[in-house]
Amino acid sequence: MIVRNVCTRQSRQLLAFNRPTRIVNRFFSTEPPVDTAVQSPLAEQVSHQESSVRPTDSPQSGIKTPAHQAFVEKQIQKNRYLGLGSQVKDAYLPEALYRSPPHPHHISLELLLANQTHLGHSTSRWNPQNSSYIFGIRDGIHIISLDATAAYLRRAAKVVEEVSYRAGLILFVGTRPGQKRAVVRAAELAGAYHVFERWIPGSLTNGQQILGHCETMVVNPFDEELPQYKETLVDRPSLKPDLVICLNPIENEVLLHECGLNNIPTIGVIDTDANPTCVTYPIPSNDDSLRATALIAGILGRAAEAGRDRRMEQAKNKKLTFPPAAKGDLVPDAANEGVDDAATTQASISQVMAPESPAAEAPAAEASTEAVAAAAEAPSDKQPSDTPSQDRQ
């Protein structure tokens, strides 16, 4: 009796439960299995991109080369991870300061702050004469006022532009390791000269002995060389620059002293431990950071480039931005030489200043680490606007 009731009770439960029937029906079913996996939106996007990238196998496509297959696989991988990650904007490019330096009108506090011009030295190394340039102290380090840096940098850029506009010769000096590229790039923009290894003492005070092997050339208002003066300038003394820009004044005290003896104006980057009275136009800034010195050198190079462009525009209109030289400064007397050099010079200058002649800029002279230069003009008997020339070393 007990066994009968148990079987009846279990049989009723088995009849009510249809799961075993389903399990058995699976083995006798002829329908294909259905995939019930849930597909995410990212997988759908990737599959759609892969189908759009894969080329169709058509007879017109021809045989696929390994390079083409590699390119297709690379595009598939690129599209697969295209929606992942973040997009970086306004990233720092280290080569930007050398390839495309900013112009003087781009000077801003944000630009100076991003290039570390505000960082000074320890408070124990400060020079009290820099108290007007210091904004405050943070963690034992002096912070340079960016307002003062921007104001003095704009003034220095204006000085450089006017010197270049008047055909003055500019010398960039930066002798610290790593400053070579910034100095060379600024000199290329300005059409000036540079020193990046070591300043030879006496290059200005005793230039005849130290720089006597350097060649001197005479150029016209378009910076084109006049070859007829090459033989007459062999015994000419070395020339001196009209402006010196020094990126590290502490290591070049001899250079600044020689500039002071020869009344040559100077522009220097002055840190909190430097003496601001050793240069004519100080720029309070960090002189240890390569980004800061590259920024200042690039801005001053752009300023000199703008002045040179203005001078070329005036030369196209037959106007000079520099005074003419006296007759006989570059060549000896024509009677002693037996050649009418003045007539030859006038003919060459008239040919260059003719309206139909090209007025393209000549490439700047190659800068030497020991070259120091100044400006002069060729002699003539006519008005100054018709007789321009420039002596350059």
Secondary structure, DSSP 8 states (H G I E B T S, - for coil): -HHHHHHHHHHHHHHH--HHHHHHHHHH--S---------HHHHHHHHHHHHHS----GGG----HHHHHHHHHHHHHHHTTTSS----S---TTHHHHS---GGG--HHHHHHTTTTEEEEGGG--GGGGGGEEEEETTEEEE-HHHHHHHHHHHHHHHHHHHHTT--EEEE--STT-HHHHHHHHHHHT-EEE-S---TTTTTTHHHHSTTS--EEE-TTS-B-GGGTGGGTT------SEEEES-GGGGHHHHHHHHHTT--EEEEE-TTS-GGGSSEEEES-SS-HHHHHHHHHHHHHHHHHHHHHHHHHHHTT--SS----TTSSS--HHHHTS-HHHHHHHHHHHHHSTTS-----------TT----------SS-GGG---EEE-
